[in-house]
Amino acid sequence: MYPHFPLYEEVFVCYTLFMKGNIVPIPDEHPSKMGTYRHYKGDLYRVCELALHSDNEEWMVVYEAMYENPDAHLFTLPLSKWSEVVEWNNEKINRFQKIELD
């Protein structure tokens, strides 16, 4: 799996990265690390990390598929797209919805 960084949970909430001399705060509304989310098309994913894109300083969500035979082990998506509302079957829904697994 992934290495565990003991202070990550505290850092994840309030950490600010400095990129190219700029302060890039983590947005208040971000997916929770190791949280499970359902994509609007039905598949489940687990958030691994948030990462900062080195070219445009945009926050990215790093996540893994929780189903068999995904196209890749890890995926990335801009945080702005992760949080957006999409239209599916004539209905407006969140691209990802947090769920609790039993």
C-alpha positions as CSV (number, residue, x, y, z in Angstrom):
1,M,0.0,0.0,0.0
2,Y,1.3,3.5,0.8
3,P,3.7,4.7,3.5
4,H,2.0,6.2,6.5
5,F,3.1,9.7,7.5
6,P,2.2,9.9,11.2
7,L,1.3,13.6,11.2
8,Y,-0.4,13.6,7.9
9,E,-3.9,13.9,9.3
10,E,-3.1,17.1,11.2
11,V,-1.0,18.4,8.3
12,F,-3.7,17.6,5.7
13,V,-6.3,19.9,7.4
14,C,-4.1,23.0,7.9
15,Y,-1.0,22.6,5.7
16,T,0.0,25.2,3.2
17,L,2.5,24.5,0.5
18,F,4.9,27.0,-0.9
19,M,5.3,26.6,-4.6
20,K,7.6,28.9,-6.6
21,G,7.5,31.5,-3.8
22,N,3.6,31.4,-3.6
23,I,1.5,30.3,-0.7
24,V,-1.0,27.7,-1.9
25,P,-3.6,26.9,0.8
26,I,-5.6,23.6,0.8
27,P,-9.2,24.5,0.1
28,D,-11.5,24.2,3.1
29,E,-13.7,21.7,1.3
30,H,-11.6,18.7,0.2
31,P,-12.1,15.0,0.2
32,S,-10.9,13.2,3.3
33,K,-7.8,11.0,3.1
34,M,-8.7,7.3,3.0
35,G,-12.3,8.3,2.5
36,T,-14.4,6.2,0.2
37,Y,-16.4,7.8,-2.6
38,R,-18.9,6.7,-5.2
39,H,-18.4,8.1,-8.7
40,Y,-21.7,9.2,-10.3
41,K,-21.4,6.2,-12.7
42,G,-21.3,3.8,-9.7
43,D,-17.7,2.7,-9.1
44,L,-16.0,3.1,-5.7
45,Y,-12.7,4.9,-5.1
46,R,-10.5,5.6,-2.1
47,V,-8.7,9.0,-1.7
48,C,-5.0,8.5,-1.1
49,E,-3.6,12.0,-1.0
50,L,-4.0,15.6,-2.2
51,A,-1.1,16.8,-4.4
52,L,-0.2,20.1,-5.8
53,H,0.3,20.2,-9.6
54,S,3.9,21.5,-10.2
55,D,3.0,23.5,-13.3
56,N,-0.2,25.4,-12.5
57,E,-0.3,25.1,-8.6
58,E,-3.7,23.4,-8.8
59,W,-4.7,20.9,-6.1
60,M,-5.2,17.4,-7.4
61,V,-6.9,14.4,-5.8
62,V,-4.9,11.2,-5.9
63,Y,-7.2,8.2,-5.6
64,E,-7.4,4.5,-6.2
65,A,-10.0,2.2,-7.7
66,M,-11.7,-0.2,-5.3
67,Y,-12.9,-2.5,-8.1
68,E,-11.1,-5.3,-10.0
69,N,-9.0,-4.7,-13.1
70,P,-8.9,-0.9,-13.2
71,D,-7.2,0.8,-16.1
72,A,-4.5,2.1,-13.7
73,H,-3.7,1.6,-10.0
74,L,-3.8,5.4,-9.2
75,F,-5.7,8.2,-10.8
76,T,-5.6,12.0,-10.4
77,L,-8.2,14.6,-10.9
78,P,-8.2,18.3,-10.3
79,L,-9.9,19.1,-7.0
80,S,-12.2,21.5,-8.8
81,K,-13.5,18.7,-11.0
82,W,-13.8,16.3,-8.0
83,S,-16.2,18.6,-6.3
84,E,-18.2,19.7,-9.3
85,V,-21.9,18.8,-10.1
86,V,-22.4,16.8,-13.3
87,E,-25.6,16.0,-15.3
88,W,-26.3,12.3,-15.5
89,N,-29.5,10.7,-16.7
90,N,-31.2,14.2,-16.8
91,E,-30.3,14.7,-13.2
92,K,-27.7,17.0,-11.6
93,I,-25.5,15.1,-9.1
94,N,-22.1,15.4,-7.4
95,R,-19.3,13.8,-9.5
96,F,-18.2,12.0,-6.2
97,Q,-20.3,11.3,-3.2
98,K,-18.7,10.3,0.1
99,I,-20.0,7.0,1.5
100,E,-19.5,5.0,4.7
101,L,-18.6,1.3,4.3
102,D,-19.7,-1.2,6.8
